Amino acid sequence: MIFVNNLSPYLFKLNIGGHPVGLRWYGLAYALGFYFGYITLDRALKRGTLTNFTKQALDHLMYALIIGVLLGGRLGYTVQNLGSWAKDPFFPLEVWNGGMAFFGGLIGVAIGIAVVARKHKLRVLELADLVTMPTALGLAIGRIANFANAELWGRPTHANWGVIYPNVDNQPRHPSELYESFSHFLMFALLVLALRTWPKWWRLGTGRLSAAFLIIYGVLRFISDFWRDEPLVGPLNTGQYASAVVALVGFVCLGLAWRDRGLPSPGD
């Protein structure tokens, strides 16, 4: 059955002075992601998971994550849409219209983690591992919000589960946002499985969990992007090239984590 995506981007909306004001699904997704992040960090603080991880360090890390995600994601999206910026000088500030780039947000988060780790004398890999799980869950929820916003649509399809995006055309298309959301929930499940059932060398603080996140994200995003309607550069789109780089970085980080002399090897 073909679905027509006429969903409202608002969870609720009021009309004030002729302008719509309300809570968007997109904003709710980000709020939930940051909430899950805070809960995870607060539990780590109470359990004494990391040495030198104090309440002040938690607060600073949350500020860094929020700024890194929002600023990095928006700057990344702006770079991807320089033509829109040339036409509208306020384009980078118009966040209410949607538009965040994962890869820009990832760089922003990495910088934020590095700054907080240096300030509080913490290991970057320990902090990276802590934020991995809420990041995976937040991404999965965020893609559902993308679907509600009718953005990041897929390529035309004849499948009976195709979705029509009236803001694009009348062709049924792959709901690529939902494909990606499913892949992110799968990634979250795989990381939970790794954390709970794999040997002790896969514990938090080794950097291996965050490396696994990069690998799994890169591979699954590379696959799901085959159905996203994006311009091709050669045989692949830009998101697939970036995903391949992310997965490669993950493999490098995993190798470096295994070589860390202060940590047990896989055979221990």
Secondary structure, DSSP 8 states (H G I E B T S, - for coil): --EE----SEEEEEEETTEEEEEEHHHHHHHHHHHHHHHHHHHHHHHT-STT--HHHHHHHHHHHHHHHHHHHHHHHHHHTHHHHHH-TTGGG-GGG----HHHHHHHHHHHHHHHHHHHT--HHHHHHHHHHHHHHHHHHHHHHHHHTT-S-B-B--STT-EE-TTT-SSEE--HHHHHHHHHHHHHHHHHHHHHHS-GGG-TTSSHHHHHHHHHHHHHHHHHGGGB---EETTEEHHHHHHHHHHHHHHHHHHHHHH-TTS--TT-
